């Protein structure tokens, strides 16, 4: 028998119960694939139609709920849409990285980083290191090369060419022909949802990277694993690629991504 002092603490803060009850209607509308008649909505929310109607009148007034004038069915209103968009805009991709990247590190035993697109190219903004050594230059604030890193190629594959072409041309001066070779691989990167490099930016190291999309279906970041080339399988269906792909899909979903690209 569990003693009283050992029970999980309950939330004893004072609240307004009617708000919590009424929100069940909003939850059911959010889960529905279309607008619902009053009787069905009330039943799903576990209340009588008359009680549900009282809540819906108030929700209609503030725009959280809308009602079809022809069918009288209820759906989410413009205020609900605005709340959803505001929640997405307030979600920080770095905060998501702090949540998801430790799991990638544990699964792959590789160092893992998050990069966003900056004025000079892909820039590392968060990093977790494994016990396996990584190049000292790969640190928070470091601007990664475009052509010789998996992160750079991920951004090239999913950004408009005008965003990265000038930077890539500068890099191509020291590696003539690499831009053309990389360009030929960009569609494949988009198709499989992962970019890989090995022994390019740093000899003896590999990079595996996946994109993260935002609520406008645009790439907003990339997560990348870095490790020793001779110790890890970096194939497109490898454990490393699978862990990154799974995390990037979940992070994209959390940010409101809707394209099939985020589901590959």
Backbone as a ProteinNet text record, in pm:
[ID]
protein_1_A
[PRIMARY]
XXXXXXXXXXXXXXXXXXXXXXXXXXXXXXXXXXXXXXXXXXXXXXXXXXXXXXXXXXXXXXXXXXXXXXXXXXXXXXXXXXXXXXXXXXXXXXXXXXXXXXXXXXXXXXXXXXXXXXXXXXXXXXXXXXXXXXXXXXXXXXXXXXXXXXXXXXXXXXXXXXXXXXXXXXXXXXXXXXXXXXXXXXXXXXXXXXXXXXXXXXXXXXXXXXXXXXXXXXXXXXXXXXXXXXXXXXXXXXXXXXXXXXXXXXXXXXXXXXXXXXXX
[TERTIARY]
84.3	0	87.8	56.1	134.7	90.4	186.5	154.8	114.5	42.5	-6.1	108.5	219	332.4	408	383	455.5	377.7	254.9	174	224.4	205	246.2	169.5	236.2	168.9	64.2	-47.7	-154.7	-147.7	-200.3	-206.2	-322.5	-290.7	-394.7	-421.7	-362.5	-385.3	-531.5	-579.8	-719.7	-740.3	-844.4	-875.1	-1024.5	-1062.2	-1203.8	-1247.7	-1323.4	-1359	-1438.9	-1524.4	-1607.3	-1523.4	-1409.2	-1319.5	-1263.3	-1221.4	-1165.8	-1270.6	-1395.2	-1503.3	-1533.7	-1547	-1580.1	-1473.2	-1349.2	-1240.2	-1244.9	-1319.5	-1336.4	-1401.6	-1487.5	-1549.5	-1445.3	-1353.5	-1247.9	-1157.1	-1124.1	-1039.4	-1103	-1232.1	-1301.2	-1307.7	-1325.7	-1326.7	-1188.6	-1085.2	-948	-916.3	-973	-945.3	-1030.7	-1140.9	-1233.4	-1177.1	-1215	-1169.6	-1257.9	-1370.5	-1461.3	-1551.6	-1643.6	-1735	-1834.5	-1877.3	-1962.5	-2097.4	-2204.5	-2334.5	-2330.8	-2418.9	-2420.4	-2428.6	-2520.2	-2540.6	-2413.8	-2348.8	-2226.6	-2113.9	-2099	-1993.9	-2014.1	-2137.8	-2167.8	-2138.5	-2176.2	-2154.1	-2004.8	-1925.9	-1781.2	-1717.1	-1773.2	-1718.9	-1773.7	-1868.3	-1922.4	-2017.3	-2098.7	-2196.2	-2325.7	-2430.8	-2559.7	-2556.1	-2639.4	-2643.6	-2677.5	-2766.9	-2804.6	-2686.8	-2610.6	-2493.3	-2386.3	-2363.9	-2264.9	-2302.4	-2430.6	-2476.6	-2441.4	-2452.6	-2420.4	-2273.6	-2186.8	-2044.1	-2019.1	-2083.8	-2059.9	-2103.6	-2209.8	-2253.4	-2141.4	-2077.1	-1966.7	-1845.8	-1816	-1702.3	-1724.1	-1849.9	-1882	-1858.4	-1893.7	-1880.5	-1734.9	-1644.7	-1504	-1424	-1490.5	-1426.6	-1346.6	-1350.2	-1279.2	-1348.9	-1481	-1563	-1638.9	-1664	-1746.7	-1861.4	-1968.8	-2084	-2126.2	-2138.5	-2182.9	-2328.9	-2356	-2491.2	-2589.8	-2539.2	-2627.2	-2656.7	-2553	-2569.5	-2581.3	-2547.3	-2545.8	-2436.4	-2347.9	-2239.7	-2131.4	-2055.2	-1954.3	-1812.8	-1727.1	-1585.9	-1502.6	-1371.1	-1284.9	-1293.3	-1287.8	-1300.7	-1167.5	-1170.2	-1047	-959.3	-1020.6	-940.2	-859.6	-915.6	-843.2	-722.9	-742.8	-633.2	-522.3	-560.9	-462.8	-383	-452.4	-384.1	-283.3	-323.8	-234.3	-110.8	-130.2	-17.2	75.7	18.7	99.8	182.6	122.8	195.4	312.9	291.1	397.8	509.8	473.5	574	657	599.1	670.2	757.7	745.8	824.3	963.5	1064.5	1202.3	1264.8	1323.7	1383	1500.2	1566.3	1675.1	1620.4	1505.5	1441.7	1406.6	1359.3	1329.9	1456.8	1565	1691.7	1735.9	1717.8	1754.3	1671.9	1553	1465.9	1502.2	1532.5	1549.8	1694.2	1790.2	1927.5	1991.7	1962	2020.3	1985.6	1865.6	1825.2	1905.8	1933.4	2014.8	2155.4	2211.8	2345.9	2351.3	2248.1	2244.4	2231.2	2149	2126.6	2245.9	2313.8	2418.8	2560.3	2574.3	2705.9	2794.8	2732.9	2805.9	2773.9	2861.2	2830.6	2720.6	2634.9	2521.3	2502.9	2468.6	2456.7	2332.8	2293.7	2184.1	2241.5	2210.2	2256.7	2138.6	2146.2	2046.5	2116.4	2037	2093	2120.7	2246.8	2285.7	2330.4	2377.9	2419.8	2536.1	2620.8	2738.6	2725	2607	2585.6	2534.6	2537.7	2486	2572.8	2509.8	2581.6	2537	2631.5	2598.9	2549.8	2433	2376.3	2359	2373.8	2362.4	2437.6	2506.8	2586.3	2598	2591.4	2616.9	2728	2827.4	2942	2934.2	2971.3	2985	3126.1	3158.1	3292.8	3392.3	3339.9	3426.4	3470.3	3598.1	3645.5	3589	3573	3528.5	3625.3	3629.5	3718	3691	3796.9	3781.5	3711.6	3722.6	3662.7	3510.4	3455.4	3310.1	3252.4	3221.2	3175.3	3056.4	2991.2	2878.6	2927.9	2858.2	2896.8	2978	3021.5	3102.8	3015.6	3061.9	2992.6	3048.9	2962.9	3006.2	3020	3114.1	3123.2	2997.1	2966.5	2847.4	2871.6	2981.2	3001.6	3060.7	3130.5	3204.5	3146.1	3028	2964.7	2823.2	2780.3	2643.9	2541.7	2574.4	2484.1	2467.5	2579.3	2572.9	2493.8	2514.1	2441.6	2292.2	2258.4	2117	2049.5	2115	2057.3	2052.4	2154.6	2154	2035.8	2005.8	1899.4	1761.4	1745.4	1610.9	1589.7	1694.8	1679.8	1673.9	1619.3	1623.3	1769.5	1803.4	1942	1997.7	1912.7	1960.4	2013.2	1969.5	2011.3	2156.8	2203	2334.6	2434.2	2391.4	2477.4	2604.5	2595.7	2714.6	2816.8	2769.9	2860.5	2925.3	2846.1	2898.2	3002.4	2982	3077	3211.9	3209.5	3335	3410	3338.4	3401.8	3453.2	3382.4	3418.9	3552.9	3595.7	3724	3839.5	3826.3	3933	3914.9	3796.6	3768.9	3693	3757.5	3690.2	3617	3492.2	3412.8	3325.7	3353.3	3275.8	3133.3	3113.5	2979.1	2891.9	2945.6	2869.4	2838	2934.7	2913.9	2808.5	2813.1	2715.6	2576.3	2568.1	2438.5	2366.4	2441.6	2381.2	2321.5	2364.8	2319.7	2206.4	2170.8	2072.6	1933.6	1892.2	1760.6	1756	1864	1869.4	1859.1	1925.5	1917.9	1774.1	1706.2	1565.3	1479.7	1509.2	1428.4	1441.8	1563.8	1586.8	1580.8	1584.5	1572	1696.4	1811.2	1935.5	2053.8	2151.7	2275.4	2392.3	2490.3	2608	2735.2	2839.2	2972.8	3074.6	3190.1	3294.8	3430.7	3518.9	3657.1	3664.5	3571.6	3573.8	3617.3	3531.9	3567.2	3678.2	3672.6	3774.8	3808.4	3933.1	3975.1	3951.2	3894.6	3871.1	3736.3	3658.2	3527.8	3416.2	3298.1	3179.8	3078.1	2982.7	2868.7	2740.8	2636.5	2505.1	2405.7	2324.3	2239.8	2099.2	2001.5	1861.3	1800.8	1705.3	1644	1529.6	1504.9	1388.9	1307.7	1178.7	1091.6	1000.6	965.3	877.4	733.6	647.2	505	475	574.2	557.7	618.7	656.5	715.4	850.2	924	1057	1159	1276.2	1380.4	1420	1423	1460.4	1586.4	1624.8	1743.2	1781.9	1896.4	1941.7	2008	1983.3	2051.7	2151.8	2270.3	2380.4	2458.1	2490	2577.6	2716.9	2817.8	2957.4	3031.4	3111.2	3185.9	3303.1	3372.4	3488.1	3443.3	3499	3454.4	3465.9	3574	3599.3	3521.4	3446.3	3377.7	3226.7	3169.8	3024.3	2973	2863.7	2793.5	2713.1	2733.5	2661.8	2573.1	2532	2440.9	2307.6	2232.3	2105.3	2002.5	2019.4	1930.4	2000	2113	2188.9	2119.9	2170	2113.7	2126.7	2239.4	2260.1	2159	2147.5	2054.4	1910.4	1875.6	1738.7	1706.2	1800.9	1778	1761.3	1844.6	1833.9	1704.3	1670	1548.8	1424.8	1421.3	1307.2	1294.7	1407.7	1405	1366.6	1420	1388.4	1241.3	1183.5	1040.9	957.3	994.1	919.9	934.4	1053.9	1075.6	999.3	1000.5	925.3	776.5	727.1	585.6	552.6	641.6	620.6	615.8	689.1	692.5	580.1	498	382.5	404.9	513.8	539.3	427.5	393.6	280.6	315.1	433.1	466.5	502	482	522.2	673.2	747.1	892.7	930.2	850	881.4	844	785.4	741.9	822.9	930.6	1011.2	1087.8
-119.8	0	124.7	219.9	341.9	439.9	489.4	586.4	719.3	797.9	927.3	1016.2	1011.1	1098.6	1054.1	929.9	878.3	893.9	939.1	954.4	1070.9	1057.4	1164.9	1291.3	1406.4	1530.4	1569	1614.3	1657.8	1808.9	1855	1997.7	2054.5	2117.8	2169.6	2318.5	2374.4	2515.6	2540.9	2651.4	2686.1	2726.3	2673.5	2707.2	2724.4	2745.6	2761.5	2635.1	2553.1	2422.2	2431.1	2533.6	2545.3	2567.1	2633.7	2654.2	2519.4	2437.9	2307.5	2216.7	2224.8	2143.7	2187.7	2317.6	2368.9	2342.1	2333.6	2311.6	2172.4	2081.9	1950.5	1960.9	2058.1	2080.4	2123.5	2211.2	2257.3	2141.2	2058	1941.8	1848.8	1828.8	1739.5	1800.7	1929.8	1996	1990.4	2002.7	1996.1	1857.3	1755.2	1617.6	1573.1	1644.2	1604.9	1639	1563.6	1588.5	1689.4	1721.6	1817.9	1876.1	1959.3	2020.6	1917	1937.4	1839.6	1899.7	1820.3	1865.9	1871.5	1950.6	1970.9	1839.9	1752.1	1627.5	1542.9	1530.5	1449.8	1512.5	1643.6	1713.8	1699.7	1717.6	1705.6	1565.1	1466.3	1327.5	1297.3	1345.2	1322.2	1391.1	1505.6	1581	1532.6	1439.8	1384.1	1476.1	1549.4	1638.7	1639.8	1695.5	1702.1	1809.6	1796.7	1899.8	2038.6	2045.7	2176.5	2242.7	2163.6	2216.8	2258.9	2175.4	2207.5	2335.7	2353.2	2471.5	2599.7	2598.5	2717.8	2756.6	2657.6	2686	2735	2672.3	2707.5	2849	2896.2	3034.5	3131.1	3105.3	3192.3	3177.7	3053.9	3032	3098.4	3100.2	3167.2	3317	3374.5	3519.3	3565.2	3481.5	3523.1	3465.4	3390.2	3344.2	3216.6	3151.5	3024.6	2915.1	2927.8	2832	2905.6	2838.4	2893.6	2795.8	2847.1	2762.5	2782.6	2671.8	2676.6	2720.9	2827.1	2883.4	2792.5	2704.4	2614.3	2485.9	2423.3	2293.4	2303.5	2422	2445.3	2365.1	2307.2	2230.8	2325.3	2274.9	2356.2	2313.4	2413.3	2389.4	2493.1	2480.8	2580.1	2712.5	2821.5	2953.7	3022.4	3146.5	3220.3	3246.8	3266.5	3290.9	3167.2	3048.5	2924.8	2912.1	2950.2	2947.4	3042.4	3161.7	3260.2	3211.4	3147.1	3092.1	2984.9	2900	2795.4	2851.3	2951.5	3013	3082.5	3148.6	3216.3	3116.5	3002.3	2899.1	2846.7	2827.3	2779	2881.8	3009.4	3114.5	3131.2	3096.5	3111.1	2990	2884.6	2763.7	2780.3	2766.5	2788.6	2656.3	2654	2530.3	2485.6	2580.5	2543.7	2470.5	2516.4	2445.8	2303	2286	2151.5	2067.7	2130.1	2057.1	2006	2086.3	2043.1	1922.2	1910	1797.6	1672.1	1689	1573.9	1526.8	1618	1579.1	1483.1	1491.8	1393	1249.2	1228.1	1093.4	1046.5	1136.8	1101.6	1063.7	1143.3	1114.4	975.7	944.9	814.9	699.7	717.7	610.9	589.4	696.4	687.5	692.6	742	760.6	849	945	1043.7	1183	1276.8	1414.8	1464	1550.1	1595.5	1745	1813.5	1959	2007.4	2129.4	2197.9	2322.2	2341.1	2459.2	2531.6	2663.6	2745.4	2824	2878.6	2953.3	3096.7	3138.9	3274.8	3352.3	3473.5	3559.4	3499.5	3422.7	3366.5	3218.2	3161.8	3019.9	2947.9	2813.5	2734.9	2754	2792.8	2827.8	2738.3	2677.4	2590.8	2675.5	2641.2	2716.1	2629.3	2498	2407.8	2280	2222.6	2103	2018	1888.2	1792.8	1699.4	1679.5	1597.1	1458.6	1359.3	1223	1205.9	1083.3	1054.9	1044.4	1025.7	1019.1	1160.4	1183.5	1319.1	1372.2	1504.2	1573.3	1687.3	1736	1848.8	1968	2029.3	2140.8	2260.9	2272	2387.5	2379.3	2259	2242.5	2276.6	2403.2	2453	2545.8	2582.1	2675.3	2808.3	2859.2	2983.6	2962.3	2839.5	2809	2807	2876.3	2876.8	2763.5	2670.8	2550.8	2574.3	2507.9	2515.5	2457.7	2504.3	2457.9	2325.7	2317.5	2206.8	2081.9	2098	1984.1	1933	1981	1930.6	1882.5	1783.1	1732.1	1839.8	1921.6	2030.6	2129.1	2169.6	2263.7	2209.7	2083.5	2023.2	2009.3	1988.8	1983.6	2116.9	2226.3	2358.1	2385.2	2345.2	2364.1	2291.5	2172.1	2090.8	2150.5	2225.2	2268	2419.2	2495.3	2639.2	2672.9	2789.4	2837.6	2863.2	2833.1	2846.1	2986.2	3086.8	3224.4	3250.4	3170	3190.6	3147	3047.5	2990.6	2994	3028.8	3014.7	3097.8	3223	3308.3	3250.4	3199.9	3139.2	3014.2	2933.1	2809.1	2837.2	2942.5	2976.6	3016	3085.8	3123.3	2997.6	2902	2777.6	2697.1	2704.7	2625.7	2669.2	2789.7	2838.4	2755.6	2705.2	2623.8	2475.6	2439.4	2299.9	2298.5	2334.7	2343.7	2214.9	2231.2	2116.4	2059.4	2094.6	2037.8	2091.5	2216.4	2273	2197.7	2174.3	2101.8	1960.2	1895.3	1759.1	1756.8	1854.8	1861.8	1890.4	1978.3	2012.8	1890	1798.6	1677.9	1587.2	1604.9	1517.8	1577.5	1702.8	1770.5	1708.2	1666.4	1603.6	1473.6	1398.8	1273.4	1301.3	1405.7	1443.6	1477.2	1549.1	1581.6	1455.1	1363.3	1241.2	1152.8	1136.4	1043.8	1112.8	1246.8	1319.9	1322.5	1286.8	1286.6	1315.2	1390	1418.1	1359	1304.8	1247.4	1296.8	1313.1	1344.2	1265.2	1242.3	1166.5	1211	1244.2	1282.7	1403.8	1496.2	1615.7	1739.1	1784	1901.3	1869.4	1748.2	1704	1557.9	1531.7	1395.4	1304.8	1186	1088.5	1102.3	1201.4	1223.7	1220.8	1178.9	1180.6	1279.8	1315	1395.9	1339.2	1330	1287.1	1391	1444.8	1558.2	1544.7	1595.6	1596.2	1734.8	1774.4	1907.1	1910.8	2029.7	2055.8	2165.6	2141.4	2236.8	2308.4	2432.6	2509.6	2505.6	2586.5	2583.4	2640.7	2700.9	2748	2649.3	2532.3	2426.4	2467.4	2550.8	2593.8	2539.7	2508.2	2460.3	2571.1	2540.2	2640	2598.4	2472.1	2423.3	2287.4	2239.4	2105	2042.6	1913.7	1841.5	1746.5	1738.9	1667	1585.3	1461.9	1377	1378.6	1382.8	1382.9	1274.7	1195.7	1089.8	1043.1	943.2	888.6	798.7	818.6	749.4	598.5	547.4	403.6	326.2	395	327.2	318.4	388.3	399.8	383.2	310.6	298.2	426.2	490.1	615.3	602.4	482.2	463.4	532	549.7	622.7	550.1	419.9	341.9	295.1	355.8	316.8	364.4	318.2	358.6	508.8	565.1	709.8	787.3	752.3	821.4	806	686.5	661.6	744	752.2	830	978.4	1029.2	1170.1	1197.2	1108.2	1125.7	1125.5	1033.5	1025.1	1151.2	1199.3	1320.5	1442.6	1453.7	1570.2	1572.6	1456	1448.9	1494.4	1449.8	1486.5	1635.6	1688.5	1831.1	1915.4	1871.8	1943.8	1943	1829.3	1818	1911.2	1917.3	2005.6	2152	2185	2322.7	2352.8	2252.6	2275	2247.1	2175.2	2142.8	2054.8	2073.8	2000.6	1926.1	1952.1	1890.2	1744.6	1666.4	1525.4	1514.1	1622.1	1617.7	1588.8	1638.4	1618.7	1479.8	1399.2	1265.3	1156.2	1191.8	1090.3	1007
0	0	0	-82.7	-93.1	13.7	89.1	192.5	130.8	211	162	119.1	195.1	163.9	40	-6.4	-122.1	-251.4	-245.4	-364.9	-449.1	-579.3	-669.4	-635.6	-630.1	-593.4	-696.5	-649	-737.5	-756.6	-866.6	-891.3	-811.1	-699.8	-609.3	-631	-737.2	-762.6	-797.3	-750	-772.9	-918.3	-979.9	-1118.5	-1138.4	-1262	-1296.2	-1368.7	-1301.5	-1355	-1484.1	-1494.3	-1613.6	-1738.8	-1723.7	-1838	-1883.2	-1785.6	-1817.4	-1881.5	-1832.3	-1888.4	-2030.8	-2049.5	-2181.6	-2284.9	-2238	-2332.7	-2394	-2333.1	-2393.2	-2531.1	-2547.9	-2678.7	-2781.3	-2739.3	-2829.3	-2867.5	-2770.3	-2797.8	-2900.9	-2889.6	-2983.3	-3122.9	-3131.9	-3262.4	-3326.2	-3243.8	-3295.3	-3348.3	-3286.6	-3328.4	-3446	-3470.6	-3577.4	-3714.7	-3814.8	-3951.8	-4024.7	-3965	-4025	-3917.8	-3958.9	-3864.1	-3811.3	-3686.6	-3619.5	-3580.8	-3587.6	-3536.8	-3384.6	-3327.3	-3182.9	-3105.9	-3146.2	-3072.4	-3070.1	-3183.7	-3192.1	-3110.6	-3122.1	-3048.9	-2898.6	-2854.5	-2711.7	-2660.6	-2738.9	-2698.9	-2686.5	-2781.4	-2777.7	-2657.5	-2618.6	-2505.4	-2371.7	-2375.3	-2253.1	-2179.3	-2253.2	-2190.2	-2268.4	-2210.9	-2278.7	-2385.8	-2490.4	-2594.2	-2538.9	-2441.6	-2387	-2315.7	-2242.9	-2173.5	-2273.6	-2375.4	-2477.3	-2550.4	-2574.6	-2647.8	-2573.6	-2441.1	-2362.5	-2379.9	-2376.1	-2397.2	-2538.9	-2634.6	-2775	-2807.1	-2743.3	-2764.2	-2727.5	-2613.4	-2570.6	-2662.7	-2703.1	-2791.7	-2927.7	-2973.1	-3098.5	-3088.3	-2975.9	-2957.3	-2963.4	-2913.1	-2911.7	-3028.9	-3115.7	-3238.2	-3226.1	-3109.7	-3095.9	-3177.3	-3187.7	-3261.6	-3371.2	-3481.4	-3588.7	-3615.1	-3677.1	-3708.4	-3852.1	-3923.2	-4061.4	-4066.2	-4139	-4142.7	-4215.7	-4299.2	-4374.4	-4297.4	-4243.8	-4177	-4025.6	-3971.1	-3825	-3754.1	-3829.4	-3767.6	-3715.3	-3615.9	-3549.6	-3589	-3599.2	-3626	-3553.2	-3562.9	-3500.5	-3576.2	-3502.5	-3561.8	-3584.5	-3635.4	-3666.5	-3545	-3428.4	-3308.4	-3271.1	-3293.9	-3266.1	-3359.6	-3486.1	-3582.7	-3540.2	-3495.5	-3453.2	-3332.4	-3239.3	-3122.4	-3163	-3256.9	-3303.1	-3370.5	-3454.8	-3523.2	-3424.3	-3324.7	-3223.9	-3144.3	-3111.4	-3037.1	-3118.8	-3248.5	-3335.6	-3344.4	-3358.3	-3372	-3246	-3131.1	-3004.5	-2973.4	-3051.7	-3026.3	-3084.7	-3003.5	-3042.8	-3085.3	-3202	-3252.1	-3165	-3098	-3007.5	-2885.8	-2836.8	-2725.8	-2765.6	-2888	-2936.6	-2945.3	-2987.5	-2997.7	-2861	-2759.1	-2623.4	-2581.3	-2637.6	-2604.3	-2684.1	-2812.8	-2901.9	-2918	-2914.6	-2947	-2846.4	-2716.2	-2624.7	-2662.2	-2713.3	-2753.1	-2874.2	-2967.7	-3084.3	-3039.2	-2948.5	-2898	-2834	-2755.2	-2687.8	-2787.4	-2889.7	-2986.9	-3078.5	-3115.6	-3217.3	-3161.7	-3038.5	-2977.4	-3064.7	-3129.8	-3209.2	-3155.1	-3183.6	-3149.7	-3242.7	-3192.3	-3272.2	-3252.6	-3359.4	-3353.5	-3427.2	-3394.5	-3462.6	-3528.9	-3656.5	-3728.8	-3791.9	-3796.9	-3865	-3974.6	-4065.2	-4177	-4133.9	-4144.7	-4110.7	-4232.8	-4211	-4322.7	-4401.6	-4333	-4397.7	-4427.3	-4399.5	-4424.8	-4302.1	-4303.9	-4191.3	-4067	-3957.1	-3835	-3719.6	-3649.4	-3535.9	-3418.5	-3365.2	-3252.5	-3128.3	-3143.7	-3029	-3062.6	-2960.9	-2986.7	-2861.6	-2880.9	-2773.7	-2820	-2735	-2773.2	-2711.8	-2790.5	-2741	-2686.8	-2645.8	-2597.3	-2712.1	-2833.2	-2951.2	-2988	-3012.2	-3043.3	-3174.1	-3178.4	-3300	-3327.8	-3450.5	-3481.9	-3390.6	-3339.4	-3246.3	-3310.4	-3442.3	-3510.3	-3514.1	-3495.5	-3501.5	-3363.9	-3344.4	-3215.5	-3236.2	-3128.3	-3136.8	-3192.3	-3292.4	-3358.3	-3484.4	-3508.7	-3625.6	-3751.6	-3855.6	-3984.3	-4068.8	-4104.5	-4175.5	-4325.4	-4390.1	-4536.1	-4600.7	-4718.7	-4788.3	-4859.2	-4933.9	-5026.1	-4961.8	-4850.6	-4794.7	-4663.9	-4623.9	-4501.6	-4532.5	-4456.5	-4473.2	-4438	-4337.5	-4299.3	-4413.4	-4472.4	-4583.6	-4700.2	-4731.6	-4843.4	-4813.3	-4687.2	-4649.7	-4677.5	-4640.3	-4668.1	-4818.5	-4891	-5035.5	-5100.3	-5048.9	-5108.3	-5084.1	-4975.8	-4937.9	-4938.9	-4957	-4974.8	-5123.6	-5154.9	-5293.1	-5331.7	-5455.6	-5500.4	-5478.3	-5493.1	-5476.4	-5334.7	-5237.4	-5099.1	-5077.7	-5152.2	-5122.3	-5237.6	-5356.2	-5474	-5463.5	-5419.5	-5410.6	-5313.4	-5200.2	-5102.6	-5159.4	-5228.3	-5285.1	-5393.6	-5471.2	-5577.1	-5518.1	-5405.2	-5338.7	-5294.9	-5234.7	-5191.5	-5310.5	-5420.5	-5538.4	-5598	-5564	-5616.6	-5563.7	-5442.1	-5384.1	-5414.4	-5463.1	-5500.7	-5632.8	-5741	-5870.8	-5907.8	-5951.1	-5992.5	-5882.4	-5755.5	-5645.3	-5643.4	-5683.1	-5686.5	-5786.7	-5905.6	-6007.7	-5961	-5897.4	-5848.3	-5738.4	-5648.8	-5539.7	-5594	-5690.7	-5750.9	-5803.9	-5861.6	-5918.8	-5811.1	-5686.8	-5578.2	-5495.5	-5522.1	-5437.6	-5445	-5563.3	-5575.1	-5497.3	-5500.8	-5424.6	-5275.2	-5228	-5086.7	-5048.9	-5136.7	-5109.4	-5106.9	-5195.5	-5205.8	-5082.1	-5032.8	-4921	-4785.4	-4784.7	-4659.4	-4573.8	-4630.7	-4552.5	-4644.5	-4592.1	-4665.3	-4587.9	-4659.1	-4593.8	-4661.5	-4581.4	-4633.7	-4553	-4612.2	-4544.2	-4595.1	-4501.6	-4534.2	-4626.8	-4611.5	-4695.9	-4617.2	-4525.4	-4445.9	-4346.4	-4287.8	-4192	-4221.5	-4247.8	-4278.1	-4158.3	-4187.1	-4082.7	-4014.6	-4057.4	-3994.5	-4099.1	-4054.3	-4140.4	-4085.4	-4171.6	-4129.7	-4190.4	-4110.5	-4157.3	-4109.4	-4200.5	-4165.7	-4222.3	-4146	-4189.5	-4167	-4251.5	-4240.1	-4139.4	-4086.2	-4001.6	-4069.7	-4088.3	-4155.9	-4055.9	-4087.6	-4000.2	-4050.8	-3991.2	-4025	-4163.1	-4226.9	-4364.3	-4463	-4412.7	-4494.5	-4552.6	-4478.6	-4520.1	-4421.8	-4471.4	-4382.8	-4286.6	-4158.3	-4057.9	-3983.6	-3995.1	-3925.1	-3981.2	-3937.3	-3973.7	-3852.2	-3831	-3724.4	-3789	-3728.3	-3791.4	-3689.3	-3724.2	-3644.5	-3705.3	-3618.7	-3662.4	-3585.1	-3654.9	-3588.2	-3671.7	-3620.4	-3689.6	-3804.2	-3919.9	-4040.8	-4032	-3976.1	-3980.6	-3875.6	-3788.4	-3679.3	-3695.9	-3791.9	-3799.3	-3941.1	-3954.5	-4082.3	-4104.2	-4217.4	-4244.7	-4369	-4400.6	-4512.1	-4487.6	-4593.9	-4582.6	-4497.7	-4477.4	-4392.1	-4264.8	-4233.1	-4114.9	-3987.3	-3872.9	-3744.2	-3723.6	-3765.8	-3750.7	-3834.2	-3961.7	-4050.7	-4002.8	-3957.4	-3911.3	-3787.6	-3693.4	-3571.3	-3603.3	-3693.3	-3732.3	-3807.2	-3898.7	-3977.7	-3887.6	-3793.8	-3702	-3617.7	-3566.6	-3484.3	-3565.7	-3687.2	-3770.8	-3809	-3833	-3863.7	-3744.4	-3625	-3505.1	-3475.6	-3491.4	-3466.7	-3567.9	-3693.7	-3796.8	-3765.9	-3721.5	-3685.2	-3569.7	-3470	-3355.7	-3398.5	-3504.1	-3553.7	-3652.4	-3683.1	-3769.2	-3915	-3949.4	-4089.9	-4144	-4270.9	-4327.8	-4454.8	-4513.6	-4641.4	-4623.7	-4729.3	-4728.7	-4715.7	-4744.3	-4729.1	-4585.3	-4488.1	-4347.7	-4299.7	-4388.9	-4350.2	-4415.7	-4479.5	-4550.2	-4447.9
[MASK]
++++++++++++++++++++++++++++++++++++++++++++++++++++++++++++++++++++++++++++++++++++++++++++++++++++++++++++++++++++++++++++++++++++++++++++++++++++++++++++++++++++++++++++++++++++++++++++++++++++++++++++++++++++++++++++++++++++++++++++++++++++++++++++++++++++++++

